[in-house]
Amino acid sequence: MLNFLLGAIAGALMAAVATVAALRNPEAQVKMGIVQPAPTTIQTRRPDPVCPPPPQAVQTHVQAGSPQVGQPDMLFARRRFWSVAP
């Protein structure tokens, strides 16, 4: 009798977890009628592309003492690989 009771409780918990996980899925929410489906919008015209500013107008603010991004020795410096203390 105790095995049946423990199995029923475990089965109920698994069913509850599976139901909650399924209802968190947006498609399942629409199928169950919990949430109204989002109206589909069709774009009639493509938006104009936004061009980035020319490289001359871009100003970089680099802090004093910070390394430049993109230097190969940042990744492949020997001191970086061998500076770990034992």
Buried (B, 14 or more C-beta within 10 A) or exposed (E): EEEEEEEEEEEEEEEEEEEEEEEEEEEBBEEEEEEEEEEEEEEEEEEEEEEEEEEEEEEEEEEEEEEEEEEEEEEEEEEEEEEEEE
